[in-house]
Amino acid sequence: MERELHAAIISWNGKNEEVCASAARISTTPGNALEIFGAAQDNPQNRPLIGKVLQSGHKSVIEHAVFTLALRDVSVYVEQFLIECRLASFTVKSRRYVDFGSLGYHVPPELTGEALSRYRGYMDLLFGAYRELLAGGVPKEDARFLLPYSFHSNFYCTVNARQLGRIISEIRCGRGRGVLELQRLADEITAQLEELFPALLPELTHPDGEAPAPAPCRVSPDPAFVPQKEAGAVALLGGPADPAALLAAACRAASPAADPSLDWDALLRSDRPRELEQLAYTFRVSDLTLSGITHLVRHRMQSVIIPPIESVDHSRYIVPDTVAAQPALLERYKQVLTEANRLAGQMAEDPALRPYHCYFALSGNLMDVMTTMNAREIKHFIQLRACSRAQWEIRAVAIALLRQLRQSFPELFGQFGPSCFLTGRCPEGRFSCGKMEEMTRMFRDLP
């Protein structure tokens, strides 16, 4: 069965109903946790009880049921849709290290005739140019900017039943309602849940009425090419008015009898620096590529706002330095994107293709995003993304953010940086850049 599915549940709790029914009983039933779980074995009242509790609005009981899904050869649009679920775990095949030139792309099965030919022509043009860039020595992480959002993605997702139900309902009744590929995946998952966890089925809302009309496709007549150095501009929009006082108050709350002076070294090396979570900062990143967005959203502890892929301006493209450095490849890059822009505009006017314009978006198209992170997550974000091994676009964002944070609260953020700077050691092993002293100096002197 798994070979035919594009969304296969490959792992789940062995006793989902017993666990969730025990959770439903524990607050009102005599006995300890193990006794209550023992009484739930082969109990025919488990499923009706779960349904009754869910109807009353106490949905946390089904968070104890956990599933791992394998997503096979779905479009990267599906990946982006799912990965925005903050309460799930994802591991994705990397476009930085894997050649996607022959891994294929999603073709809507309902497309036929001239519409199918035009769709394939657009995709084949871009995949062919992607392979040309690789052959010309452009790194995979830069050649991928030509990949359309139809290209096949493979990943794992682990999620509890409550969140899985929300995802399916969001597909059926929310922002995924007009995307047929998502509808098919929701149907595949639901069919498996009928056998594995039927108690969840009443939570999987079905829509009323027709699906909404697709968002208009934004295509300008003339494409705009944005140099690498101009993309990913960071603006710090907000933060605590007096972060030092707020942090000091948090430290006193955590340790009332401790020395009232801030011990930066102890705080930053703590395994549980909850005090840093009291400092929230909001920033905007302008002209971040769709590829760059995937690096940002993998950080789970943030409140991020990303426009729908359907709203992307298909006419704005990044030009990475590795392409700009080779005149022949640069000319070919612009030529292909100019043609892709023309074709996207034409397809947007075709009623048969208009519903699929989310797949016309390219990984190198640009968007503005906004997010709020607390200082603990920012510490983690910069520790990973300011590293020399991080992808250059998200690394530039991390360093630009760090510069602004250091200006706003140098006592704290002056000590933030990649792992080698923060901890005095490199965690990358044989993949280390070997420039620990240089990196340490750079972040020590970063203005």
N, C-alpha and C positions, 0 to 999 in steps of 0.2 A: 504493500500500500504506500509506503513512504516514497518509493520511486516516482509515483504519480502525483503526489501532493506537492504543492508549493509552500504550504504551511503545515508542518507535521509536529504534533506533540510527541516528543521523544522521551520525556521523563516527567513523572508526576508523583505526588505522595501516594504511597500504597494504600492508605486508609483515609482518603480525603473526607468522606462523609462521617466516619467515626471521630476523626479529629475535630471537625467543625461542629458536630453535634455535641461533643464533649465541651467545647468552648462555649456553646450556647447554654449548657446546663450548669457550668461550674459556679456561676455567681448565685444560683438559687437552690442548688442541690447539696444535701449533706454528703460528706465524704471527701477524701483528698483527691488530688488530680489524677493519680493512677487508678484509684478505685472508680472514679467517674468514667475514665477512659475504658476500663475493663467492662463496665456495665454497658458501654456503647457498642460492644462487639455483637454483630448479627442482630442488632436491635431494629425492628421494622419501623420504629418511630423516629429514627434519625432524620430521614429526608423530610417528613412532614414538619418536624421541629425546626429544621433549618429554614424551610419555606416560611413558617410562621414568624420566626425571628427576623428574616429579611423583610417581610411585609411590614413589620413594626418599625423598620428603619435602622435596625442595629446590624449593619452590614460588616462590621469588623470581624465577625466570626468566620467569614469565608476567606479572610486574609491568611488563614492557616493552611489553605490548600494552595499548593505551588506547582507551576507547570514550566517546563522548558520547551520552547518551540525552536525548530530548525526551519529557517526561511530559505528556500532553495530557488535560485534563479528568479527572484522577484526583481522588479525595477528598483533603482535607487530612490525613486520617488516614494515607494513603500517604506524603504528603510528610513528616510527622513521623517515620514509621517509617524512611524512607530517610535523612533528614538526620542521624539519629543515627550514621550511619556516619562515623567520624572521618577516614578516609582517602579522601575523595571531595570533589569541589568542586561547589557548588550555586549557582544563581542563580534566585530565586523571584519570581513576580509579587507585588508588594507590596499588602497589604491596607490600608496607610496611605494610598495614593494612588489606588487603583483601586476603582471602585464595583462590588461583587460582587453587587448586587441582582438582576441578570438573567443572571449567568454560570452558573447552574444548580447542581445537586448530584447526587451519585452515588445512583442507584437500583439496588439489587441486582436483576439481571435475573430471578433465580429467585423473587422475591416476586410474589404474585398475590392477587387477591380482596380480602378484608377486611384482610389483613395489609398489602398494598400501599397500600390506602386510608388506613390508620392511619399508616403510615410517611410518606406524602406529606402528610397533614394536619399532622403534627408539624413537618415541614420547612417547609411553606408558611406556617404560623403564624409561625415565626421569621424567615423571609425577608421576610414582609410587615412585621413589626415593625422589621426592619433598615431597610427603605425608609422607614418612618414616621420613624425617628430621623434619617435623612439629610434628609428633607423638613423636619424641625424644626430643622435647623441643627447637629445633632450631627456632629462630625468623623468621617470614615470610620474613623480609628484607634480611636474609641470605639464607634461603631455596630457595628463588627465583633464586639464581645463577644457579640452575639446570634447570630452565625453558628454553625450546628451543624457538627460535624466531618465532615459529608458534603459540604460545599461544594466546588466544583471548584477545583482548584489546577493551575497550569501552571508548569513549571520545567525547567531543564536540570541534568543531572548528568554530570560527567566522572569516570571511575573506571577504574583498571587492571583487568586480567582477574582477578587474584587476588582483589581485593576484590569484584568483581562476582560471582565464584563464591561468595564467602562470603555476600553479600547473598541470592543465590538460594537457597542452602542454609538460611539463616536463615528465609527465607520458607517453604520446603518442610518443614523439619524442626524449626524453632525457634519463636520467639515469634510468627511470622506464620502459623503452620500452619493456624490455624482461620479465617483471613480470606480469603474466596473472592476478593475483589477482588485481593488480593496474589497469590493462586495464579494467577489469569488473567494478571497482568502478568508473573510469572515464566515462564509458558508462552510468552507473546509474545516475551520476550527470548531464551529458549532457542531458539525456532524461528529467530530471526535469527542466533544464534550458530552454528547448524548449518551455515550458509552462510559466515559471516564468520570464525569461529575454532573449528572443530570440535574442536581439541585440548583445549578447555576442557570439553567435554561430560562426560567421566568425573568431573570435579570437582563436578558439579551433583547433589548427593545427592538421592535420592528417599526419602520417608518409608516406614517400616514401620508397619503397623497403622493404627488410626483416629486422626483428629485429636483433640487434647484438648478437653474440654468448655470452653466460654467461661467467663471469670471472672465472678463474681457482680456484678450491677449495683448500685451503691451509690446509693440514693435515699431520702432522709428525707421524712417526711410534710410537714414545714414547711420551706420554703426559707429560707436565711440570706443576707442581703444585706450585703456587706462594703464599707464606705466606702473610697474610693480611698486615703486617708491610712493606713489600717490594713493594706493589702495590701503584699506584697513586703518583709516584715521580713527583715533580714539579720543573721546571727549568724556571726562569725568563730570557727571551731571549732578551728583549729590552725595553727601556723606554726613556724619555726625558734626554738629556745630562745635562741640568740644570733645574730640575723641579721647584725649588723655584723661579728662575727668570721668568720662563714661567707662573707660577701661579700668581706671582705678576703682570705681564703684563696683564693677563686676568682679575684680580681684578680691575686694573686701567681702562681697557676698559669698564668694567661693571659699574663702579662708578668713573668717572673722578675726581670728587670733593672730594672723600672720603680720609680718612687718608691712606697714601701709605703703612703703615705697615700692615702685614697680621693679621687679626683677626680670628684665627683658630676656636674659639668657635662659632662666628657668622657664619662663612662659613659652618661649619659642621652641624649647626642647621637650616640652611636656607632651606626653602621649595623648592628653585629653585637654587641649587648650580651649575649653568652652567659653572662657572669657572673651576670646577673639570673636565669637559668634555674635556678640552684642553690638559690633561695629558693622553696619551695613553700608555698602557703597553701590551707587548706580552709575553705569557708564554706557555710552553708545559707541558702536563701531560702525563707521560709514564705509561703504564700498568694500564689504567683505565678500569674498567669493562664496558660492554655494559649497565648494569643497572646504573652505575655511570654516564655514558654519558647522560642518560636521565635527570638526575638532573642538569647537566651543561647546556644543550641546552635549558632548560626552561627559561633561562635568555635571553631576546629578544635582548637587546642592546649590542651585541658583534659581532665580525666577527670570526666565528669559522670554523675550517677545520676538518672534520671527514671523515676518509676513508669509502668507501662503506662497508656495512655489509658483502657483498660477499667476501671482501678481508681479513676478520678476520682469524687469525690463530686458527683453531678449536682445536688445541692441547695444548693451554695454558689456565690454569684455576686458578682462585683465590681460596684460602682456608681460609675462615673466621675463626676468633678466636673461635667463638661459636661451630664450627664443630671440629676444632683442639683440643679443650678441652675435647672431648669425644672420646676416642680411637676407640670404636666400630663403632661409626658414621663416624669417619674419615676414617676408613678402608672401610666402605660401600661407602662413598662419592668417594673415589679414585677408588674403584672397578667399580662403575657405570660409572664414567667419562672415565676410561680406555676402558670399553666396548663401550661407546658412541663414543669415538675417533676411535675405530676400525670400527664401523658401518659407521661412517661418511666417513671414507676413502673408504670403499667398495661402498657406495652409490655414491660417487663422480665419480667412474669409470663406473657407470651404466648410459647409455645414457638416459634412461627414467626418472631418478631421478636427473641427473646433473643440469637441469634448476631450481631446487628447493633448491639448497644448501644454499640459504640465510636463509631458515627455519631451517637448521641444527645448526646454530650458537646458542650458549647458553648465557644467561644473565651474566654468570660468565666468559665468554671469555674476553680477554684483548686487548685493542687497545691503540695507542698513538694518542692524539689529540692536536691541537694547536689553540689558540684563542687570540684575541686582545680586550681588554676592556679599556674604559676610567675610570678615577679615580672615577667618580660619580657612574658608574655601579659597579665598584669594591667595593665601599662603601656599596652598596645595597647587592651585592653578599656575602660579608663577614658578614654583619649584619644578614642575614638569615642563611647562611651555617656554620658559626662558632658557632651558637647556639647549646647548648647541645641536643636539640630535633632534630637537623638535622640528616640525615642518616650518619653513621660513616664514610663512604668512602669519600663522598663529603665534610664532615666536616674536615677530615684530609687534603684534598686538600686546602680548604680555609685557614686553619691555617698555612700550609706550605707556601702558597703564601704570607700570611700576614707577616710571619717571614722575607721573602726575601725583601718584599716591605719596611719593617721597616729599613732594613739595607741600602736600596738605598735612602730613603727619610724619616727619622725618624720623622721630625717635623710634617709631615702630617699623615703618616700611623701609627705613634705611637698612634694616637687617633682613629684608626679604630678598630672595634671589633663587637661582637654581640650586640643586642639591649640593653641588660642590662648594658653593658660597655659604649656604645656610648650615650645612652639617660638617663641612671639611672632608667629605668623601664623595666619590662618584659611584652611583649605584648601577652604572651601565655595563660593568664588567668588560668583556672583550670589545664591546661596542663603544667604549669610552673615546672621547675626542682626543684624549691625551694632553689637554691644555688646561689642566685644573688651575695652575698658578695664574695663567693669563686670564681665565674666566673669573677667578677670585678678584684679581685687580680690577677687571672691567666693572664688576658689580659693586665693588667697594667705592670706586670713583664715579659711578654713574650719577650724573647731575639730576 
